[in-house]
Amino acid sequence: MPDEAGWLDLPPERMRELGHQAVDLVVDHLTGLRAQPVRTPATPADLRHVLSEPVPEHPADPGLLLELLTREVLPRSLRLGHPGCLAFIPSANNFLSVLGDLLASGFNTSPGAWPVGAGPAAVELVTARWLAELLGLPEGTGGVFTPGGTLANLTAIAAARDDRLGADSAGGVLYCSDQTHPAVLKACHVLGLRREQVRLLPAMNAEPVRQAVHADRAAGLRPFLLLANAGTTATGAIDPLPELAELSRAEGLWLHVDGAHGAAAALTERGRTALRGLAEADSVAVDPHKWLFQPYEIGCVLVRNPDVLHRAFTIDRFRAGTDYLTVSRPAATETNLSDHGVQFTTAARALKLWLSLKGFGVSAFRAAIDHGLDQAEHVAHRVAVSHELDLVTGPSLGIVCLRYRDGSDETQAAICRHVNESGDTFVATTTVDGQLALRLCTINPRATRADLDRVLTAIVTAGRSAAV
Ligand SMILES: *Cc1c(COP(=O)(O)O)cnc(C)c1O
């Protein structure tokens, strides 16, 4: 038997060659987006045709495999960074972050335990501190990075539950609006909060919330959490944070803000104004893989008093019999991030955010977010002066909802289908007050005013033919 175990190794020159090929393919993708359709649909049968093969027992040429993936597989998607994509929350990643992910995966060191990944842990700590400062959160705020908004919200809700209800969450009740993202309700479910422990209110104004809290207390229940939205996914709506902050203090409730989409707007002056009260939250969830232009996955939960995270998630609460993990214990001044969140081993996912914030400077991010807000204002203005369109909601945190004036819900749906079939634009619909609206999310920094004008023209043209 040879001494060197090279089964999964490649010669250094071949690694460089393949690496260059992969980078070239990514750069071609990023710089060629505009020339691509916004979406290439694919049926399961299409992809089975490409991918259904026996287990690959023997090696294949990796260069050809990279080509196969980038030619046949990855393109069969909605291109969320395409300037014509206004559906969902568009995600226009940036190349420095892509390189951050490459380094994170290449060096493969995990920030979860300080003795294991001190360097990447330090990057997470400093990047979380920057993020807190950029959102205007108070000094001392700390947090952890997560795979996304779902886990960021889950982490916050678990911390709030432990902090306010202790070991037994029986009878605990939380309050949120019926516009809350399903991910948050799923997180509640995963945490073992039953459906009747979640009060879904039509609006989160302080007075009705106070009444609901008092009624629940009178019934022997234990209100513990106000869950506010800073940018609902449907309309970008913001719950009244200052009055909810006041209510939460008066009632001894935890205030968590789901800012997965919207919190990043606080980097700008307009956004900071719209999100007044955010700084008073006990915790905030924000998704850098949305409006901070990071590749998936990266979410973040920021907590005013990070000790609460530590008490909720420290490994010492969860040790079974074995003690083999003692070598990963941090020294007094060190932080084990796995003691502050759900996961143990994690990717060094803050590296990409650190690298892009440093490499472009925060001013570039601020300008890019501001552009998204400008774009939404432009759309709202165009709709307001149009004789054929009605403004339904917004602009709010980069989201505008509108309707074709002389059309039913069916007309709006037909417009959406028609516009999306064109291949250069992709929009969504959502229901607002029982009526179907076209929803445009304008946060892609690479989309221009002309791109939006083109979308509006397409909507009007489709509306004229759908309405007759
Ligand atoms: C996207 C989003 C979520 C879910 O976050 P993921 O990153 O998809 O896990 C939760 N809440 C809001 C408001 C969102 O926009």
Ligand as a Chemical Component Dictionary entry (heavy atoms), coordinates in Angstrom:
data_LIG
# 
_chem_comp.id                   LIG 
_chem_comp.type                 NON-POLYMER 
_chem_comp.pdbx_formal_charge   0 
_chem_comp.three_letter_code    LIG 
# 
loop_
_chem_comp_atom.comp_id 
_chem_comp_atom.atom_id 
_chem_comp_atom.alt_atom_id 
_chem_comp_atom.type_symbol 
_chem_comp_atom.charge 
_chem_comp_atom.model_Cartn_x 
_chem_comp_atom.model_Cartn_y 
_chem_comp_atom.model_Cartn_z 
_chem_comp_atom.pdbx_ordinal 
LIG C1 C1 C 0 -37.179 36.012 4.290 1  
LIG C2 C2 C 0 -37.912 36.265 5.532 2  
LIG C3 C3 C 0 -37.952 35.323 6.564 3  
LIG C4 C4 C 0 -37.322 33.966 6.428 4  
LIG O1 O1 O 0 -35.930 34.065 6.278 5  
LIG P1 P1 P 0 -35.067 32.959 5.500 6  
LIG O2 O2 O 0 -33.758 33.630 5.302 7  
LIG O3 O3 O 0 -35.790 32.666 4.228 8  
LIG O4 O4 O 0 -34.972 31.771 6.397 9  
LIG C5 C5 C 0 -38.611 35.665 7.725 10 
LIG N1 N1 N 0 -39.215 36.846 7.851 11 
LIG C6 C6 C 0 -39.208 37.785 6.876 12 
LIG C7 C7 C 0 -39.887 39.090 7.094 13 
LIG C8 C8 C 0 -38.547 37.524 5.681 14 
LIG O5 O5 O 0 -38.538 38.449 4.703 15 
# 
loop_
_chem_comp_bond.comp_id 
_chem_comp_bond.atom_id_1 
_chem_comp_bond.atom_id_2 
_chem_comp_bond.value_order 
_chem_comp_bond.pdbx_ordinal 
LIG C1 C2 SING 1  
LIG C2 C3 SING 2  
LIG C2 C8 DOUB 3  
LIG C3 C4 SING 4  
LIG C3 C5 DOUB 5  
LIG C4 O1 SING 6  
LIG O1 P1 SING 7  
LIG P1 O2 DOUB 8  
LIG P1 O3 SING 9  
LIG P1 O4 SING 10 
LIG C5 N1 SING 11 
LIG N1 C6 DOUB 12 
LIG C6 C7 SING 13 
LIG C6 C8 SING 14 
LIG C8 O5 SING 15 
# 
